Amino acid sequence: MPFRRGKLSRAFWSVAALAVLLGGALSTKIALSDTNAAPAASQPAATGQAAIIARGKYLVDAADCMPCHSGPHHAPYSGGLVLNTPFGGLASPNITPDKATGIGNWSDKDFWNAIHYGISPGSSYLVFPNYIYPAMPFTSYTKLSYSDVMAIKAYLFSLAPVNVAPTPNTMMFPFSQRPVLIGWRILFFRSGPMQMDPSWNADIQNGAYLTEALGHCGECHTPRNFMSGLIKSQSYGGAHIDAYYAPNISSDKTYGVGGWSQDDLVSYLYNGGNKSKGSAYGPMGEVVQYSLSQLPKTDVQDIALYLQTVTSPRSTPPDEAVDGALATANSVGAKVFAANCAGCHQAKGTGLLTIIPALAGNDSVTASSANNVIGAVLNGLGPWNHGPAMPSFAAGLSDAEIAAVSNYVRTQWGNHGTASATPDDVMQARKVSNLPPMASAEADEFGCPRVSNAGSEGSLANPGPMMDVYEDATPETLPNRTRMLVAALKASDSTMSDAAITNDLIAAYCPVVAQQSGLSHSEKEAALESFVSGAQPLIDATAPVAKSN
């Protein structure tokens, strides 16, 4: 899935260091006895090259390959999406058939080894296989049949080759050395094939194949142990994914999806949700957009059937409430909700028509973790059913306010969530969210002024897009950038006081200072004071003239 896409667990990289102890010079594949026997997904086995390519396209959509392999300013499938891990960046590779920068020189065996065993062509240090980092879910794809893997290859090789320089990884040593993955593979990876219960009918088998292998749903919805291995005894019980929480999708009737109607679950997976169960958003919204909605609806019905009737029920009651958090939710949270949320979600959380989902009775809101509410408030949400997008409130609300309003919606209107969100939860979510500088964790920790579109209590009114004017400024261009912003502020409001202009300048420049590495807190304060002092003559000027940089 495309989540962008997220941070891998620090524990995973720590356990990789065990490889030297566990693996030594081991270079052989760790695998069970593999066969090619596996069910096809809903479409029949393809014959003829055109049919094989068509099936490959279907499988690639089901596996959600494109979003992960399409980074910013990159053509589809040409890679370049960087996963920011605690030990550096890990970039997705180009999987177009370009022979120089993609997979155009890969043989059938090379491709099978990559998908089935997690080993790409070449070697490390001459003797070690070129292990693939398990950010690519080969741990699930290993269950794919050989014919389906070859169909995927046929489709990818039918695409136009894209020659693009690989985006470099920036993994720190020793985690940049692929042989350290040996230990993790010994502990947590066994290659396929897909195992089917003989009692399952064709629909359940199809749903199982789509869920377990192609959709790799368990990679996000199953919690991991301290070494980042999947906890199989809690499969589909829900897990934290960066600023979000992949909820319990097991057959449990209280905490999972077992109590949903099949129509509700299919609507969520295929259409992106409905008014009563809420919308699919964040990483799951992308899965629906680029993968599930592209499949035949009968496939999604089979996935729902498998999840609701076959998966083991996992009981995951909400996290325990934090002392005093409910009282804060009912005071501070209620006030924040009335000022920022009720206009769209309505005072009783009922949503609006078919374009704003309800918060009352929404399982995502009342999940065991509060992260989904926190993530939505921080990151905002895209439009749903052609309605308005939900803006981000990360720059305008404090961590305490976001925690309070999250706890408020989790415990109101008959919702059975708990007041479990804390300001520290919000801060941790900021650190793994893609937020503008003024909403970043660094700006938050440094105490930069809050800016909101409405200029709510405790924040400045956002004067417009010029607030990012300092993002790439140098000491040489800084004065002119200030002239530009002062001119824009005075043009927008000729009555604006010098003090108000100064506050807006601080709000714009403070995040830049906050994100400067190597400076102590006091040094950052001194830098900000120096900036304010240097800006005063430019504010006092009757008509500042900005020159182009």
Secondary structure, 3 states (H helix, E strand, C coil): CCCCCCCCCHHHHHHHCCHHHHCCCCCCCCCCCCCCCCCCCCCCCCCCHHHHHHHHHHHHHHHCHHHHCECCCCCCCCECCEEEECCEEEECCCCCCCCCCCCCCCCHHHHHHHHHHCEEEEEECCCEEEECCCCCCHHHHCCCCHHHHHHHHHHHHHCCCCCCCCCCCCCCCCCCCHHHHHHHHHHHCCCCCCCCCCCCCHHHHHHHHHHHHHCCCHHHHCCECCCCCECHHHCCCCEEECCEEECCCCCCCCCCCCCCCHHHHHHHHHHCEECCCEECCHHHHHHHHHCHHHCCHHHHHHHHHHHHHCCCCCCCCCCCCCCCHHHHHHHHHHHHHHHHCHHHHCCCCCCECCCECCCCCCCCCCCCCCHHHHHHHHHCECCCCCCCCECCCCCCCCHHHHHHHHHHHHHCCCCCCCCCCCHHHHHHHHHCCCCCHHHCHHHHHHCCCCEECCCCCCCEECCCHHHHCCCCCCCCCHHHHHHHHHHHHHHHCCCCCHHHHHHHHHHHHHHHHHCCCCCCHHHHHHHHHHHHHHHHHHHHCCCCCCCCC
